[in-house]
């Protein structure tokens, strides 16, 4: 039922509309018009003002004719990473790539194109369904800011499907980590390096000792830690009085996240004390982990809908966060689905037409599964 030609054209049109984070407005205007043409009620929330974007999140509602069906939400994010301006997609019939100078933007416009295609199919075939909400968020790529500033009570749905993972359609992300970001500032004491170095405390050296004592990289199967940025010092003849380190800890287990973060903090503070320096450690929770079970309704529906279109479901963990982390933390059960995008956040990003099409078919299958009322355990 998917119109492949229309789907490809729609995808190509979407990626040509620039929408890097905080500049989603042109895309939002385009989508609002499309959604209204397709018969949805559309509102734009106030999140944009809070996160300094020129657009808010779009919340659209399709009124279905089956009143007792479970209300479901599909979401995708409108923003892209850089280099994401003036994208020139190329399609050879099987694969869609960028010109090689920019990303493609299949992350996450493959999801948007698939959702629009499904709304077209529902309208032209008069398909019966329950109420469906479509959420297009802003600023996902710069810290899930659109989702974090979404008033979840605006959504009437009971469960959500976040279309925003790489890999073929059929992959279902049931668990994702928490992430803490770290900013560590070590304060030493400056002095002339040649005349009176004994009066100084070398902040860079203290940082070096602290770093050598930290356990970084893969901590265990569910936990990773990294210090990725270091800056400090002014001149070779000055004992440096300040150095800043930036890093992160991720874990799919909240307790391990705490423990690993605490260890880094303690090592830094103890090392600073040893050298009579001072350490400031700022920890910020970027997003919170979630763990869904195969018995959760949202996962059951996702699995059955994959099987119904002849694909193999695959439950997998994610190494990163998405809007679903925020929704789950707000008490709204959501699962992340793969949409076929590959090598995202690089200029080699691509998507196979087959996977784009499967994603649209998968969304349609989810809608049918929800209204079929069949036993989900089959
Ligand atoms: Zn994405």
Boltz pocket constraint, residues with backbone or C-beta under 6 A from the ligand:
constraints:
  - pocket:
      binder: B
      contacts: [[A, 77], [A, 107], [A, 108], [A, 140], [A, 164]]
      max_distance: 6.0
